[in-house]
Every structure is written in structure tokens, then in C-alpha cells.
Amino acid sequence: MDPEQADEVFAHWEDKYGTSDGVWSGHVNTALAQIAADLPAGSALDLGAGEGGDALWLAERGWSVMGIDISPTALARAESAAERAGLSERVTWVAADLDTWSSTQAFDLVTASFLQSPVALDRARILRTGADRVAVDGHLLVIAHAEAPPWAHAHDHDHLQEMDFPTPESDLAMLDLPADDWRTVVAEVRDRTAFAPTGEQVVLRDGVLLLQRLA
């Protein structure tokens, strides 16, 4: 990604968070809660943490979490929420562009929820970087919008139609991880209920891919 694209990405996400009082619904992502509830607490890395919903949920359940996002505004809200919940010692927030971020630290769980964007995003690189950060016996959890939401055709939500909607199978193929080193635990599409911007209850579909590192 060239510097001009990087500036565009930063501006997009800062605008998304900076022009509203808050984007996070106050609830953890449903699929993450379903999956992580069965995993022993350890260290976790949340890629694209936003305002911290998933990271805080994990921290409440004993995980030590690093949450990374490109938007300082989003992370400032996440940090405030952690302080209010008494979780500041369990969560570290890092403002960074995931397209260029790197680390040598290993984690028991690496999560990436809804890394789909109407602006430039090297999703394949980000997810492969995440996979590299999974410790042996740890897990990589990738959650994606499996299809556009029912309100995507509304005029002010046209950007939702511009995003890619990967399947768990296509994400698995894209990651191209060594078969001897990884085990596929979950690869399926799940339904969940949510509320449209108009307030009506709708059903959304999420692709869920959970992999365990064996070696």
C-alpha cells in the first residue's frame, strides 16, 4: 500500500469513529463469544479491535489481550471502557495500521472479526500475519460477513455492497497454511439476530473459521 492509500485508510476509519459518539453496540460479537467460551483463558490478540468490544469481553473472562486498530479515536474509547470496567491491567491497546504491523509475540488466541472494508485493505496479508502469531496449541478465529445485510441497498449504505464476502472455505484456501501444522475446528456459516438501522430485527450471516495450530 502506497502512502496515499495509507492516508486514505486512516482517514476513512478515523472519520467513521470520529463523526459519531460511538460505533460499538456494547455487545461482544456473537460468534466470538460462542467460540471463546469453550477455550481456556490465556493470551489473545484482537486484530481490528475498534472500540474494544471483543477485547474487553475476553479480558472480563481472564484473558490477557492486545487490541490493535488503526483509529486512535476508537482505541481511546476502548481504553476508557477498560478503565470503567476495571480491566486496564488486562488489555493493551496499540494504534497501528494492520497492513504494516508486525510482531514476534505469540498468542493463545488470535481473532479477526469483520476485516472487510470499502477502502484498501490487504486482508490476506493481515490474516497470514495473525496466523504467524498463534502459539502452538493456540487458535486463529476469523469471523466475516458472509453476505450483505438486508439494508445494504439503502442509499447511505451503498458501501456495504462494495465489500467482499468471503466464505470460511475461501479464507482457508487464502491462508494456505501447512496441513500438517494446522487443524480445522470450525468452518461454517452461522445465523445471528441483529437490529437494522431502522430498528427492525433481522437475521445476519457470519462466516466462522476456527483453526488450531498443532506445530
Disulfide bonds with the S-S distance in Angstrom:
none
